[in-house]
Amino acid sequence: MRATDLLPLLGILPAEVVEVVVRELPTAKRALDTLLRVRSPQGQEYLHLLE
């Protein structure tokens, strides 16, 4: 699944995913959260946290 496929499910259309960041716990190498950096058609950028 691509990050852009998640946008309709998150209710943040229309938007463009600029970056996907996956944070890892330092000791166990397990994914903690995923951040989508999203840009609206008006050019505003914001982060959307997926847990």
mmCIF entry with sequence, helices, sheets and N, C-alpha, C, O atoms, coordinates in Angstrom:
data_MODEL
# 
_entry.id   MODEL 
# 
_entity.id                         1 
_entity.type                       polymer 
_entity.pdbx_number_of_molecules   1 
# 
_entity_poly.entity_id                      1 
_entity_poly.type                           'polypeptide(L)' 
_entity_poly.nstd_linkage                   no 
_entity_poly.nstd_monomer                   no 
_entity_poly.pdbx_seq_one_letter_code       MRATDLLPLLGILPAEVVEVVVRELPTAKRALDTLLRVRSPQGQEYLHLLE 
_entity_poly.pdbx_seq_one_letter_code_can   MRATDLLPLLGILPAEVVEVVVRELPTAKRALDTLLRVRSPQGQEYLHLLE 
_entity_poly.pdbx_strand_id                 A 
# 
loop_
_entity_poly_seq.entity_id 
_entity_poly_seq.num 
_entity_poly_seq.mon_id 
_entity_poly_seq.hetero 
1 1  MET n 
1 2  ARG n 
1 3  ALA n 
1 4  THR n 
1 5  ASP n 
1 6  LEU n 
1 7  LEU n 
1 8  PRO n 
1 9  LEU n 
1 10 LEU n 
1 11 GLY n 
1 12 ILE n 
1 13 LEU n 
1 14 PRO n 
1 15 ALA n 
1 16 GLU n 
1 17 VAL n 
1 18 VAL n 
1 19 GLU n 
1 20 VAL n 
1 21 VAL n 
1 22 VAL n 
1 23 ARG n 
1 24 GLU n 
1 25 LEU n 
1 26 PRO n 
1 27 THR n 
1 28 ALA n 
1 29 LYS n 
1 30 ARG n 
1 31 ALA n 
1 32 LEU n 
1 33 ASP n 
1 34 THR n 
1 35 LEU n 
1 36 LEU n 
1 37 ARG n 
1 38 VAL n 
1 39 ARG n 
1 40 SER n 
1 41 PRO n 
1 42 GLN n 
1 43 GLY n 
1 44 GLN n 
1 45 GLU n 
1 46 TYR n 
1 47 LEU n 
1 48 HIS n 
1 49 LEU n 
1 50 LEU n 
1 51 GLU n 
# 
_struct_asym.id          A 
_struct_asym.entity_id   1 
# 
_struct_conf.conf_type_id            HELX_P 
_struct_conf.id                      HELX_P1 
_struct_conf.pdbx_PDB_helix_id       AA1 
_struct_conf.beg_label_comp_id       ALA 
_struct_conf.beg_label_asym_id       A 
_struct_conf.beg_label_seq_id        3 
_struct_conf.pdbx_beg_PDB_ins_code   ? 
_struct_conf.end_label_comp_id       LEU 
_struct_conf.end_label_asym_id       A 
_struct_conf.end_label_seq_id        10 
_struct_conf.pdbx_end_PDB_ins_code   ? 
_struct_conf.beg_auth_comp_id        ALA 
_struct_conf.beg_auth_asym_id        A 
_struct_conf.beg_auth_seq_id         3 
_struct_conf.end_auth_comp_id        LEU 
_struct_conf.end_auth_asym_id        A 
_struct_conf.end_auth_seq_id         10 
_struct_conf.pdbx_PDB_helix_class    1 
_struct_conf.details                 ? 
_struct_conf.pdbx_PDB_helix_length   8 
# 
_struct_conf_type.id          HELX_P 
_struct_conf_type.criteria    ? 
_struct_conf_type.reference   ? 
# 
_struct_sheet.id               AA1 
_struct_sheet.type             ? 
_struct_sheet.number_strands   3 
_struct_sheet.details          ? 
# 
loop_
_struct_sheet_order.sheet_id 
_struct_sheet_order.range_id_1 
_struct_sheet_order.range_id_2 
_struct_sheet_order.offset 
_struct_sheet_order.sense 
AA1 1 2 ? anti-parallel 
AA1 2 3 ? anti-parallel 
# 
loop_
_struct_sheet_range.sheet_id 
_struct_sheet_range.id 
_struct_sheet_range.beg_label_comp_id 
_struct_sheet_range.beg_label_asym_id 
_struct_sheet_range.beg_label_seq_id 
_struct_sheet_range.pdbx_beg_PDB_ins_code 
_struct_sheet_range.end_label_comp_id 
_struct_sheet_range.end_label_asym_id 
_struct_sheet_range.end_label_seq_id 
_struct_sheet_range.pdbx_end_PDB_ins_code 
_struct_sheet_range.beg_auth_comp_id 
_struct_sheet_range.beg_auth_asym_id 
_struct_sheet_range.beg_auth_seq_id 
_struct_sheet_range.end_auth_comp_id 
_struct_sheet_range.end_auth_asym_id 
_struct_sheet_range.end_auth_seq_id 
AA1 1 GLU A 16 ? GLU A 24 ? GLU A 16 GLU A 24 
AA1 2 ALA A 31 ? ARG A 39 ? ALA A 31 ARG A 39 
AA1 3 GLU A 45 ? LEU A 50 ? GLU A 45 LEU A 50 
# 
loop_
_atom_site.group_PDB 
_atom_site.id 
_atom_site.type_symbol 
_atom_site.label_atom_id 
_atom_site.label_alt_id 
_atom_site.label_comp_id 
_atom_site.label_asym_id 
_atom_site.label_entity_id 
_atom_site.label_seq_id 
_atom_site.pdbx_PDB_ins_code 
_atom_site.Cartn_x 
_atom_site.Cartn_y 
_atom_site.Cartn_z 
_atom_site.occupancy 
_atom_site.B_iso_or_equiv 
_atom_site.pdbx_formal_charge 
_atom_site.auth_seq_id 
_atom_site.auth_comp_id 
_atom_site.auth_asym_id 
_atom_site.auth_atom_id 
_atom_site.pdbx_PDB_model_num 
ATOM 1   N N  . MET A 1 1  ? 0.843   -1.170 0.000  1.00 0.00 ? 1  MET A N  1 
ATOM 2   C CA . MET A 1 1  ? 0.000   0.000  0.000  1.00 0.00 ? 1  MET A CA 1 
ATOM 3   C C  . MET A 1 1  ? 0.892   1.238  0.000  1.00 0.00 ? 1  MET A C  1 
ATOM 4   O O  . MET A 1 1  ? 1.891   1.298  0.717  1.00 0.00 ? 1  MET A O  1 
ATOM 5   N N  . ARG A 1 2  ? 0.526   2.203  -0.797 1.00 0.00 ? 2  ARG A N  1 
ATOM 6   C CA . ARG A 1 2  ? 1.255   3.470  -0.839 1.00 0.00 ? 2  ARG A CA 1 
ATOM 7   C C  . ARG A 1 2  ? 0.643   4.451  0.142  1.00 0.00 ? 2  ARG A C  1 
ATOM 8   O O  . ARG A 1 2  ? -0.530  4.331  0.497  1.00 0.00 ? 2  ARG A O  1 
ATOM 9   N N  . ALA A 1 3  ? 1.432   5.423  0.580  1.00 0.00 ? 3  ALA A N  1 
ATOM 10  C CA . ALA A 1 3  ? 0.945   6.423  1.534  1.00 0.00 ? 3  ALA A CA 1 
ATOM 11  C C  . ALA A 1 3  ? -0.254  7.178  0.976  1.00 0.00 ? 3  ALA A C  1 
ATOM 12  O O  . ALA A 1 3  ? -1.182  7.504  1.716  1.00 0.00 ? 3  ALA A O  1 
ATOM 13  N N  . THR A 1 4  ? -0.241  7.454  -0.320 1.00 0.00 ? 4  THR A N  1 
ATOM 14  C CA . THR A 1 4  ? -1.360  8.193  -0.917 1.00 0.00 ? 4  THR A CA 1 
ATOM 15  C C  . THR A 1 4  ? -2.655  7.394  -0.867 1.00 0.00 ? 4  THR A C  1 
ATOM 16  O O  . THR A 1 4  ? -3.738  7.978  -0.896 1.00 0.00 ? 4  THR A O  1 
ATOM 17  N N  . ASP A 1 5  ? -2.565  6.066  -0.792 1.00 0.00 ? 5  ASP A N  1 
ATOM 18  C CA . ASP A 1 5  ? -3.763  5.233  -0.676 1.00 0.00 ? 5  ASP A CA 1 
ATOM 19  C C  . ASP A 1 5  ? -4.444  5.416  0.676  1.00 0.00 ? 5  ASP A C  1 
ATOM 20  O O  . ASP A 1 5  ? -5.641  5.156  0.806  1.00 0.00 ? 5  ASP A O  1 
ATOM 21  N N  . LEU A 1 6  ? -3.694  5.860  1.682  1.00 0.00 ? 6  LEU A N  1 
ATOM 22  C CA . LEU A 1 6  ? -4.248  6.056  3.016  1.00 0.00 ? 6  LEU A CA 1 
ATOM 23  C C  . LEU A 1 6  ? -5.035  7.356  3.155  1.00 0.00 ? 6  LEU A C  1 
ATOM 24  O O  . LEU A 1 6  ? -5.892  7.464  4.032  1.00 0.00 ? 6  LEU A O  1 
ATOM 25  N N  . LEU A 1 7  ? -4.757  8.341  2.304  1.00 0.00 ? 7  LEU A N  1 
ATOM 26  C CA . LEU A 1 7  ? -5.365  9.657  2.465  1.00 0.00 ? 7  LEU A CA 1 
ATOM 27  C C  . LEU A 1 7  ? -6.893  9.630  2.477  1.00 0.00 ? 7  LEU A C  1 
ATOM 28  O O  . LEU A 1 7  ? -7.487  10.270 3.345  1.00 0.00 ? 7  LEU A O  1 
ATOM 29  N N  . PRO A 1 8  ? -7.569  8.917  1.551  1.00 0.00 ? 8  PRO A N  1 
ATOM 30  C CA . PRO A 1 8  ? -9.037  8.890  1.619  1.00 0.00 ? 8  PRO A CA 1 
ATOM 31  C C  . PRO A 1 8  ? -9.543  8.260  2.919  1.00 0.00 ? 8  PRO A C  1 
ATOM 32  O O  . PRO A 1 8  ? -10.569 8.684  3.452  1.00 0.00 ? 8  PRO A O  1 
ATOM 33  N N  . LEU A 1 9  ? -8.836  7.256  3.430  1.00 0.00 ? 9  LEU A N  1 
ATOM 34  C CA . LEU A 1 9  ? -9.243  6.616  4.676  1.00 0.00 ? 9  LEU A CA 1 
ATOM 35  C C  . LEU A 1 9  ? -9.070  7.543  5.878  1.00 0.00 ? 9  LEU A C  1 
ATOM 36  O O  . LEU A 1 9  ? -9.785  7.420  6.873  1.00 0.00 ? 9  LEU A O  1 
ATOM 37  N N  . LEU A 1 10 ? -8.120  8.467  5.778  1.00 0.00 ? 10 LEU A N  1 
ATOM 38  C CA . LEU A 1 10 ? -7.868  9.413  6.856  1.00 0.00 ? 10 LEU A CA 1 
ATOM 39  C C  . LEU A 1 10 ? -8.714  10.672 6.727  1.00 0.00 ? 10 LEU A C  1 
ATOM 40  O O  . LEU A 1 10 ? -8.729  11.512 7.627  1.00 0.00 ? 10 LEU A O  1 
ATOM 41  N N  . GLY A 1 11 ? -9.425  10.801 5.595  1.00 0.00 ? 11 GLY A N  1 
ATOM 42  C CA . GLY A 1 11 ? -10.291 11.959 5.390  1.00 0.00 ? 11 GLY A CA 1 
ATOM 43  C C  . GLY A 1 11 ? -9.537  13.246 5.136  1.00 0.00 ? 11 GLY A C  1 
ATOM 44  O O  . GLY A 1 11 ? -10.002 14.315 5.533  1.00 0.00 ? 11 GLY A O  1 
ATOM 45  N N  . ILE A 1 12 ? -8.374  13.176 4.479  1.00 0.00 ? 12 ILE A N  1 
ATOM 46  C CA . ILE A 1 12 ? -7.577  14.382 4.240  1.00 0.00 ? 12 ILE A CA 1 
ATOM 47  C C  . ILE A 1 12 ? -7.344  14.596 2.747  1.00 0.00 ? 12 ILE A C  1 
ATOM 48  O O  . ILE A 1 12 ? -6.217  14.843 2.317  1.00 0.00 ? 12 ILE A O  1 
ATOM 49  N N  . LEU A 1 13 ? -8.411  14.500 1.965  1.00 0.00 ? 13 LEU A N  1 
ATOM 50  C CA . LEU A 1 13 ? -8.329  14.768 0.529  1.00 0.00 ? 13 LEU A CA 1 
ATOM 51  C C  . LEU A 1 13 ? -8.769  16.180 0.239  1.00 0.00 ? 13 LEU A C  1 
ATOM 52  O O  . LEU A 1 13 ? -9.548  16.719 1.026  1.00 0.00 ? 13 LEU A O  1 
ATOM 53  N N  . PRO A 1 14 ? -8.348  16.807 -0.798 1.00 0.00 ? 14 PRO A N  1 
ATOM 54  C CA . PRO A 1 14 ? -7.224  16.421 -1.639 1.00 0.00 ? 14 PRO A CA 1 
ATOM 55  C C  . PRO A 1 14 ? -5.919  16.855 -0.990 1.00 0.00 ? 14 PRO A C  1 
ATOM 56  O O  . PRO A 1 14 ? -5.857  17.908 -0.357 1.00 0.00 ? 14 PRO A O  1 
ATOM 57  N N  . ALA A 1 15 ? -4.903  16.066 -1.143 1.00 0.00 ? 15 ALA A N  1 
ATOM 58  C CA . ALA A 1 15 ? -3.596  16.376 -0.568 1.00 0.00 ? 15 ALA A CA 1 
ATOM 59  C C  . ALA A 1 15 ? -2.538  15.552 -1.286 1.00 0.00 ? 15 ALA A C  1 
ATOM 60  O O  . ALA A 1 15 ? -2.849  14.616 -2.023 1.00 0.00 ? 15 ALA A O  1 
ATOM 61  N N  . GLU A 1 16 ? -1.292  15.916 -1.056 1.00 0.00 ? 16 GLU A N  1 
ATOM 62  C CA . GLU A 1 16 ? -0.148  15.217 -1.647 1.00 0.00 ? 16 GLU A CA 1 
ATOM 63  C C  . GLU A 1 16 ? 0.780   14.806 -0.524 1.00 0.00 ? 16 GLU A C  1 
ATOM 64  O O  . GLU A 1 16 ? 1.135   15.641 0.308  1.00 0.00 ? 16 GLU A O  1 
ATOM 65  N N  . VAL A 1 17 ? 1.182   13.551 -0.471 1.00 0.00 ? 17 VAL A N  1 
ATOM 66  C CA . VAL A 1 17 ? 2.139   13.099 0.537  1.00 0.00 ? 17 VAL A CA 1 
ATOM 67  C C  . VAL A 1 17 ? 3.521   13.540 0.095  1.00 0.00 ? 17 VAL A C  1 
ATOM 68  O O  . VAL A 1 17 ? 3.982   13.179 -0.988 1.00 0.00 ? 17 VAL A O  1 
ATOM 69  N N  . VAL A 1 18 ? 4.175   14.321 0.935  1.00 0.00 ? 18 VAL A N  1 
ATOM 70  C CA . VAL A 1 18 ? 5.497   14.851 0.635  1.00 0.00 ? 18 VAL A CA 1 
ATOM 71  C C  . VAL A 1 18 ? 6.588   13.910 1.136  1.00 0.00 ? 18 VAL A C  1 
ATOM 72  O O  . VAL A 1 18 ? 7.627   13.747 0.496  1.00 0.00 ? 18 VAL A O  1 
ATOM 73  N N  . GLU A 1 19 ? 6.334   13.289 2.301  1.00 0.00 ? 19 GLU A N  1 
ATOM 74  C CA . GLU A 1 19 ? 7.359   12.448 2.922  1.00 0.00 ? 19 GLU A CA 1 
ATOM 75  C C  . GLU A 1 19 ? 6.681   11.467 3.876  1.00 0.00 ? 19 GLU A C  1 
ATOM 76  O O  . GLU A 1 19 ? 5.659   11.791 4.481  1.00 0.00 ? 19 GLU A O  1 
ATOM 77  N N  . VAL A 1 20 ? 7.241   10.289 4.008  1.00 0.00 ? 20 VAL A N  1 
ATOM 78  C CA . VAL A 1 20 ? 6.792   9.304  4.993  1.00 0.00 ? 20 VAL A CA 1 
ATOM 79  C C  . VAL A 1 20 ? 7.971   9.011  5.905  1.00 0.00 ? 20 VAL A C  1 
ATOM 80  O O  . VAL A 1 20 ? 9.050   8.652  5.435  1.00 0.00 ? 20 VAL A O  1 
ATOM 81  N N  . VAL A 1 21 ? 7.768   9.163  7.212  1.00 0.00 ? 21 VAL A N  1 
ATOM 82  C CA . VAL A 1 21 ? 8.820   8.940  8.203  1.00 0.00 ? 21 VAL A CA 1 
ATOM 83  C C  . VAL A 1 21 ? 8.355   7.847  9.146  1.00 0.00 ? 21 VAL A C  1 
ATOM 84  O O  . VAL A 1 21 ? 7.262   7.937  9.706  1.00 0.00 ? 21 VAL A O  1 
ATOM 85  N N  . VAL A 1 22 ? 9.167   6.817  9.330  1.00 0.00 ? 22 VAL A N  1 
ATOM 86  C CA . VAL A 1 22 ? 8.865   5.753  10.283 1.00 0.00 ? 22 VAL A CA 1 
ATOM 87  C C  . VAL A 1 22 ? 9.875   5.856  11.414 1.00 0.00 ? 22 VAL A C  1 
ATOM 88  O O  . VAL A 1 22 ? 11.081  5.723  11.205 1.00 0.00 ? 22 VAL A O  1 
ATOM 89  N N  . ARG A 1 23 ? 9.366   6.095  12.606 1.00 0.00 ? 23 ARG A N  1 
ATOM 90  C CA . ARG A 1 23 ? 10.228  6.205  13.786 1.00 0.00 ? 23 ARG A CA 1 
ATOM 91  C C  . ARG A 1 23 ? 10.447  4.821  14.370 1.00 0.00 ? 23 ARG A C  1 
ATOM 92  O O  . ARG A 1 23 ? 9.531   3.998  14.388 1.00 0.00 ? 23 ARG A O  1 
ATOM 93  N N  . GLU A 1 24 ? 11.665  4.558  14.851 1.00 0.00 ? 24 GLU A N  1 
ATOM 94  C CA . GLU A 1 24 ? 11.990  3.277  15.464 1.00 0.00 ? 24 GLU A CA 1 
ATOM 95  C C  . GLU A 1 24 ? 12.423  3.490  16.899 1.00 0.00 ? 24 GLU A C  1 
ATOM 96  O O  . GLU A 1 24 ? 13.031  4.502  17.245 1.00 0.00 ? 24 GLU A O  1 
ATOM 97  N N  . LEU A 1 25 ? 12.096  2.514  17.721 1.00 0.00 ? 25 LEU A N  1 
ATOM 98  C CA . LEU A 1 25 ? 12.587  2.537  19.096 1.00 0.00 ? 25 LEU A CA 1 
ATOM 99  C C  . LEU A 1 25 ? 14.080  2.228  19.072 1.00 0.00 ? 25 LEU A C  1 
ATOM 100 O O  . LEU A 1 25 ? 14.493  1.309  18.365 1.00 0.00 ? 25 LEU A O  1 
ATOM 101 N N  . PRO A 1 26 ? 14.898  2.957  19.813 1.00 0.00 ? 26 PRO A N  1 
ATOM 102 C CA . PRO A 1 26 ? 16.350  2.788  19.705 1.00 0.00 ? 26 PRO A CA 1 
ATOM 103 C C  . PRO A 1 26 ? 16.868  1.424  20.153 1.00 0.00 ? 26 PRO A C  1 
ATOM 104 O O  . PRO A 1 26 ? 17.881  0.967  19.623 1.00 0.00 ? 26 PRO A O  1 
ATOM 105 N N  . THR A 1 27 ? 16.232  0.769  21.087 1.00 0.00 ? 27 THR A N  1 
ATOM 106 C CA . THR A 1 27 ? 16.785  -0.469 21.615 1.00 0.00 ? 27 THR A CA 1 
ATOM 107 C C  . THR A 1 27 ? 16.285  -1.716 20.907 1.00 0.00 ? 27 THR A C  1 
ATOM 108 O O  . THR A 1 27 ? 17.021  -2.699 20.816 1.00 0.00 ? 27 THR A O  1 
ATOM 109 N N  . ALA A 1 28 ? 15.076  -1.709 20.409 1.00 0.00 ? 28 ALA A N  1 
ATOM 110 C CA . ALA A 1 28 ? 14.492  -2.942 19.887 1.00 0.00 ? 28 ALA A CA 1 
ATOM 111 C C  . ALA A 1 28 ? 14.287  -2.938 18.373 1.00 0.00 ? 28 ALA A C  1 
ATOM 112 O O  . ALA A 1 28 ? 13.884  -3.961 17.818 1.00 0.00 ? 28 ALA A O  1 
ATOM 113 N N  . LYS A 1 29 ? 14.546  -1.848 17.699 1.00 0.00 ? 29 LYS A N  1 
ATOM 114 C CA . LYS A 1 29 ? 14.356  -1.745 16.254 1.00 0.00 ? 29 LYS A CA 1 
ATOM 115 C C  . LYS A 1 29 ? 12.926  -2.101 15.845 1.00 0.00 ? 29 LYS A C  1 
ATOM 116 O O  . LYS A 1 29 ? 12.714  -2.822 14.870 1.00 0.00 ? 29 LYS A O  1 
ATOM 117 N N  . ARG A 1 30 ? 11.963  -1.597 16.587 1.00 0.00 ? 30 ARG A N  1 
ATOM 118 C CA . ARG A 1 30 ? 10.556  -1.819 16.260 1.00 0.00 ? 30 ARG A CA 1 
ATOM 119 C C  . ARG A 1 30 ? 9.966   -0.481 15.830 1.00 0.00 ? 30 ARG A C  1 
ATOM 120 O O  . ARG A 1 30 ? 10.277  0.563  16.405 1.00 0.00 ? 30 ARG A O  1 
ATOM 121 N N  . ALA A 1 31 ? 9.121   -0.527 14.825 1.00 0.00 ? 31 ALA A N  1 
ATOM 122 C CA . ALA A 1 31 ? 8.478   0.702  14.357 1.00 0.00 ? 31 ALA A CA 1 
ATOM 123 C C  . ALA A 1 31 ? 7.514   1.209  15.416 1.00 0.00 ? 31 ALA A C  1 
ATOM 124 O O  . ALA A 1 31 ? 6.700   0.450  15.942 1.00 0.00 ? 31 ALA A O  1 
ATOM 125 N N  . LEU A 1 32 ? 7.610   2.484  15.723 1.00 0.00 ? 32 LEU A N  1 
ATOM 126 C CA . LEU A 1 32 ? 6.772   3.087  16.750 1.00 0.00 ? 32 LEU A CA 1 
ATOM 127 C C  . LEU A 1 32 ? 5.589   3.804  16.117 1.00 0.00 ? 32 LEU A C  1 
ATOM 128 O O  . LEU A 1 32 ? 4.439   3.476  16.408 1.00 0.00 ? 32 LEU A O  1 
ATOM 129 N N  . ASP A 1 33 ? 5.849   4.749  15.282 1.00 0.00 ? 33 ASP A N  1 
ATOM 130 C CA . ASP A 1 33 ? 4.822   5.535  14.619 1.00 0.00 ? 33 ASP A CA 1 
ATOM 131 C C  . ASP A 1 33 ? 5.250   5.798  13.185 1.00 0.00 ? 33 ASP A C  1 
ATOM 132 O O  . ASP A 1 33 ? 6.419   5.646  12.829 1.00 0.00 ? 33 ASP A O  1 
ATOM 133 N N  . THR A 1 34 ? 4.303   6.187  12.388 1.00 0.00 ? 34 THR A N  1 
ATOM 134 C CA . THR A 1 34 ? 4.587   6.617  11.026 1.00 0.00 ? 34 THR A CA 1 
ATOM 135 C C  . THR A 1 34 ? 4.036   8.023  10.866 1.00 0.00 ? 34 THR A C  1 
ATOM 136 O O  . THR A 1 34 ? 2.891   8.298  11.225 1.00 0.00 ? 34 THR A O  1 
ATOM 137 N N  . LEU A 1 35 ? 4.861   8.911  10.324 1.00 0.00 ? 35 LEU A N  1 
ATOM 138 C CA . LEU A 1 35 ? 4.437   10.276 10.058 1.00 0.00 ? 35 LEU A CA 1 
ATOM 139 C C  . LEU A 1 35 ? 4.328   10.486 8.565  1.00 0.00 ? 35 LEU A C  1 
ATOM 140 O O  . LEU A 1 35 ? 5.251   10.169 7.815  1.00 0.00 ? 35 LEU A O  1 
ATOM 141 N N  . LEU A 1 36 ? 3.184   11.028 8.127  1.00 0.00 ? 36 LEU A N  1 
ATOM 142 C CA . LEU A 1 36 ? 3.030   11.429 6.737  1.00 0.00 ? 36 LEU A CA 1 
ATOM 143 C C  . LEU A 1 36 ? 3.163   12.938 6.687  1.00 0.00 ? 36 LEU A C  1 
ATOM 144 O O  . LEU A 1 36 ? 2.434   13.644 7.385  1.00 0.00 ? 36 LEU A O  1 
ATOM 145 N N  . ARG A 1 37 ? 4.076   13.446 5.879  1.00 0.00 ? 37 ARG A N  1 
ATOM 146 C CA . ARG A 1 37 ? 4.142   14.880 5.638  1.00 0.00 ? 37 ARG A CA 1 
ATOM 147 C C  . ARG A 1 37 ? 3.268   15.134 4.415  1.00 0.00 ? 37 ARG A C  1 
ATOM 148 O O  . ARG A 1 37 ? 3.551   14.627 3.329  1.00 0.00 ? 37 ARG A O  1 
ATOM 149 N N  . VAL A 1 38 ? 2.211   15.915 4.589  1.00 0.00 ? 38 VAL A N  1 
ATOM 150 C CA . VAL A 1 38 ? 1.181   16.095 3.571  1.00 0.00 ? 38 VAL A CA 1 
ATOM 151 C C  . VAL A 1 38 ? 1.142   17.554 3.135  1.00 0.00 ? 38 VAL A C  1 
ATOM 152 O O  . VAL A 1 38 ? 1.306   18.457 3.956  1.00 0.00 ? 38 VAL A O  1 
ATOM 153 N N  . ARG A 1 39 ? 0.925   17.783 1.844  1.00 0.00 ? 39 ARG A N  1 
ATOM 154 C CA . ARG A 1 39 ? 0.794   19.138 1.307  1.00 0.00 ? 39 ARG A CA 1 
ATOM 155 C C  . ARG A 1 39 ? -0.588  19.294 0.695  1.00 0.00 ? 39 ARG A C  1 
ATOM 156 O O  . ARG A 1 39 ? -0.975  18.510 -0.171 1.00 0.00 ? 39 ARG A O  1 
ATOM 157 N N  . SER A 1 40 ? -1.333  20.297 1.134  1.00 0.00 ? 40 SER A N  1 
ATOM 158 C CA . SER A 1 40 ? -2.666  20.558 0.595  1.00 0.00 ? 40 SER A CA 1 
ATOM 159 C C  . SER A 1 40 ? -2.535  21.238 -0.767 1.00 0.00 ? 40 SER A C  1 
ATOM 160 O O  . SER A 1 40 ? -1.452  21.712 -1.111 1.00 0.00 ? 40 SER A O  1 
ATOM 161 N N  . PRO A 1 41 ? -3.616  21.296 -1.549 1.00 0.00 ? 41 PRO A N  1 
ATOM 162 C CA . PRO A 1 41 ? -3.557  21.986 -2.841 1.00 0.00 ? 41 PRO A CA 1 
ATOM 163 C C  . PRO A 1 41 ? -3.189  23.464 -2.695 1.00 0.00 ? 41 PRO A C  1 
ATOM 164 O O  . PRO A 1 41 ? -2.690  24.071 -3.642 1.00 0.00 ? 41 PRO A O  1 
ATOM 165 N N  . GLN A 1 42 ? -3.429  24.043 -1.524 1.00 0.00 ? 42 GLN A N  1 
ATOM 166 C CA . GLN A 1 42 ? -3.079  25.445 -1.279 1.00 0.00 ? 42 GLN A CA 1 
ATOM 167 C C  . GLN A 1 42 ? -1.611  25.619 -0.883 1.00 0.00 ? 42 GLN A C  1 
ATOM 168 O O  . GLN A 1 42 ? -1.155  26.742 -0.665 1.00 0.00 ? 42 GLN A O  1 
ATOM 169 N N  . GLY A 1 43 ? -0.876  24.512 -0.791 1.00 0.00 ? 43 GLY A N  1 
ATOM 170 C CA . GLY A 1 43 ? 0.546   24.568 -0.479 1.00 0.00 ? 43 GLY A CA 1 
ATOM 171 C C  . GLY A 1 43 ? 0.884   24.473 0.994  1.00 0.00 ? 43 GLY A C  1 
ATOM 172 O O  . GLY A 1 43 ? 2.056   24.586 1.355  1.00 0.00 ? 43 GLY A O  1 
ATOM 173 N N  . GLN A 1 44 ? -0.100  24.270 1.861  1.00 0.00 ? 44 GLN A N  1 
ATOM 174 C CA . GLN A 1 44 ? 0.173   24.143 3.285  1.00 0.00 ? 44 GLN A CA 1 
ATOM 175 C C  . GLN A 1 44 ? 0.668   22.734 3.587  1.00 0.00 ? 44 GLN A C  1 
ATOM 176 O O  . GLN A 1 44 ? 0.079   21.754 3.133  1.00 0.00 ? 44 GLN A O  1 
ATOM 177 N N  . GLU A 1 45 ? 1.748   22.635 4.354  1.00 0.00 ? 45 GLU A N  1 
ATOM 178 C CA . GLU A 1 45 ? 2.281   21.334 4.735  1.00 0.00 ? 45 GLU A CA 1 
ATOM 179 C C  . GLU A 1 45 ? 1.973   21.063 6.196  1.00 0.00 ? 45 GLU A C  1 
ATOM 180 O O  . GLU A 1 45 ? 2.027   21.966 7.030  1.00 0.00 ? 45 GLU A O  1 
ATOM 181 N N  . TYR A 1 46 ? 1.651   19.817 6.497  1.00 0.00 ? 46 TYR A N  1 
ATOM 182 C CA . TYR A 1 46 ? 1.409   19.419 7.867  1.00 0.00 ? 46 TYR A CA 1 
ATOM 183 C C  . TYR A 1 46 ? 1.741   17.952 8.025  1.00 0.00 ? 46 TYR A C  1 
ATOM 184 O O  . TYR A 1 46 ? 1.885   17.231 7.038  1.00 0.00 ? 46 TYR A O  1 
ATOM 185 N N  . LEU A 1 47 ? 1.865   17.502 9.281  1.00 0.00 ? 47 LEU A N  1 
ATOM 186 C CA . LEU A 1 47 ? 2.176   16.116 9.589  1.00 0.00 ? 47 LEU A CA 1 
ATOM 187 C C  . LEU A 1 47 ? 0.904   15.398 10.029 1.00 0.00 ? 47 LEU A C  1 
ATOM 188 O O  . LEU A 1 47 ? 0.078   15.960 10.748 1.00 0.00 ? 47 LEU A O  1 
ATOM 189 N N  . HIS A 1 48 ? 0.756   14.155 9.591  1.00 0.00 ? 48 HIS A N  1 
ATOM 190 C CA . HIS A 1 48 ? -0.353  13.317 10.023 1.00 0.00 ? 48 HIS A CA 1 
ATOM 191 C C  . HIS A 1 48 ? 0.249   12.071 10.661 1.00 0.00 ? 48 HIS A C  1 
ATOM 192 O O  . HIS A 1 48 ? 0.967   11.317 10.004 1.00 0.00 ? 48 HIS A O  1 
ATOM 193 N N  . LEU A 1 49 ? -0.044  11.855 11.939 1.00 0.00 ? 49 LEU A N  1 
ATOM 194 C CA . LEU A 1 49 ? 0.536   10.752 12.697 1.00 0.00 ? 49 LEU A CA 1 
ATOM 195 C C  . LEU A 1 49 ? -0.327  9.513  12.568 1.00 0.00 ? 49 LEU A C  1 
ATOM 196 O O  . LEU A 1 49 ? -1.541  9.564  12.768 1.00 0.00 ? 49 LEU A O  1 
ATOM 197 N N  . LEU A 1 50 ? 0.319   8.375  12.225 1.00 0.00 ? 50 LEU A N  1 
ATOM 198 C CA . LEU A 1 50 ? -0.344  7.083  12.190 1.00 0.00 ? 50 LEU A CA 1 
ATOM 199 C C  . LEU A 1 50 ? 0.280   6.216  13.261 1.00 0.00 ? 50 LEU A C  1 
ATOM 200 O O  . LEU A 1 50 ? 1.497   6.035  13.277 1.00 0.00 ? 50 LEU A O  1 
ATOM 201 N N  . GLU A 1 51 ? -0.522  5.681  14.147 1.00 0.00 ? 51 GLU A N  1 
ATOM 202 C CA . GLU A 1 51 ? 0.008   4.811  15.202 1.00 0.00 ? 51 GLU A CA 1 
ATOM 203 C C  . GLU A 1 51 ? -0.369  3.379  14.938 1.00 0.00 ? 51 GLU A C  1 
ATOM 204 O O  . GLU A 1 51 ? -0.014  2.493  15.716 1.00 0.00 ? 51 GLU A O  1 
# 
